[in-house]
Amino acid sequence: MTPQEMDLLAEVIIRKGVGNPLFLVVWVALAALGAFLGSYLREKGKNTATKNDIKGLTQSIKEIEHRFDRQIEDLRGKYALRMAAIDKRIAVHQGAYARIHKLVMNAYEDSIRDVFTECQNW
């Protein structure tokens, strides 16, 4: 009930009188109960809406976290394979460097033929 309506009702009661005092008590009690229930139901509705919003947001957050976790795992696997390939290439380059170094060190030795054969077989 708005303040204007309450003022109008009070003015009518003052002009015409109450008649039965029990009627006034019941009317005030019902008005108070109506005001309380209106306020209570409004708050209950807000709380329910908030709860539903939070539930929806929580579900969205979990879906996004799951998608990010899956993407991270995919990237980890991809980069793990790349690192394994890089490690293998480094090992091959180190082997080639060691053989070239051995060739250079034995360039004027009699064992150059054996070192050269080792390099060809590698």
Residue, then its C-alpha position, 0 to 999 in steps of 0.5 A: m500500500t502506498p503512502q497516498e492510499m494510507d493517507l486516503l484511508a485514514e482520512v475516510i476512517i476519521r470522517k466516517g468513524v470506525g463503527n466496530p473497533l474489532f474491524l479496525v484491529v483486524w484491518v490493521a493486522l491484515a494490512a501489517l501481514g500484507a506488508f510483511l508478506g509482500s516484503y518477504l516474498r520480494e526478498k525470497g524472489k531476489n534470493t531465488a534469482t540470485k541462487n539460480d544466477i550463481k548456479g548458472l555462473t558456476q556451471s559456466i566457470k566449470e565448463i570454461e575451466h574444463r575447456f582450458d584444461r583440455q587445451i593445456e593438455d593438448l599443448r603439453g603433448k604437442y610441445a613434448l613431442r617437439m622437445a623430443a624431436i629437438d633432443k634427437r636432432i641435438a644428439v645427431h648434431q653432436g654425433a656429427y660434430a664429434r666425428i668431424h672433430k675426430l676426422v680433423m684430429n686424425a687428418y695426418e695420421d695413419s688411422i684416418r682411413d678407419v675414422f673415415t670408414e666410421c664416418q661413412n658407416w654412421 
